[in-house]
Amino acid sequence: MNYNWNWSVLWEPEYLGWLLSGLGWTVSVALCAWGIAMVVGALVGVGRTLPNRLVSTLCTAYVELFRNVPLLVQMFIWYFAVPEMLPEDAGRWMKREMPQPEFVTAVVALGLYTASRVAEQVRAGIEAVPTGLKSAATAQGMGVAQVYRYVLLPISFRLIVPPMTSEFLTVFKNSSLALTIGLLELTAQSQQIAEYTFQSFEAYTAATVIYVLIALCATIVMTVVERYTRIPGYVGKGN
């Protein structure tokens, strides 16, 4: 094997700066997308469990559409197709005048895609609450909104913390697809370093280590959250 190992290239100011810049974009995309996913996903997940058939059907259609279309295809649609379908002035603004179009597109595409997955977790959490609690709240004279606000949501959101940890980590991994629309996030910067220095193994190893560290930090944080949100002695539906 004649590979010329050179780990010191990663500490050169220019290439180290690229890695740090890529890390910054990766974290920014992931956190912003996660914010969108949590808000939209919670609303859609609740909507799927409402007794209103129209709302439930629309929310189900959203989940099936966004969850079953590959994220890469969705990014291409948002970045290349949507501006062409808008009025000329709006499309031109999205393509040329909107600040950081690659970043905004990645956040929107990743956020709406992840929202469909979060919605399923929220729906499952609500359905995991024993029906007796809902019936008891209704017997106390609570309306639908009050049942959700005071009974279903406080319990279900605490139940879904463990699976939401996995979704949170997935957002960081999926953010790497933003390189396909020109965003220089961590994977793209590693690829750029490999092309400039021909030290592919070192560049991609650095990216791998950073992703692993992000995952470990996120797991530790979510473990603490899970510990403080656990419901002592709670028995789930059907038990």
Secondary structure, DSSP 8 states (H G I E B T S, - for coil): ------GGGGGSHHHHHHHHHHHHHHHHHHHHHHHHHHHHHHHHHHHHHSS-HHHHHHHHHHHHHHHHS-HHHHHHIIIIIHHHHS-HHHHHIIIIISSSHHHHHHHHHHHHHHHHHHHHHHHHHHHHS-HHHHHHHHHTT--HHHHIIIIIHHHHHHHTHHHHHHHHHHHHHHGGGGGGGT---HHHHHHHHHHHHS-HHHHHHHHHHHHHHHHHHHHHHHHHHHHHH--TT---TT-
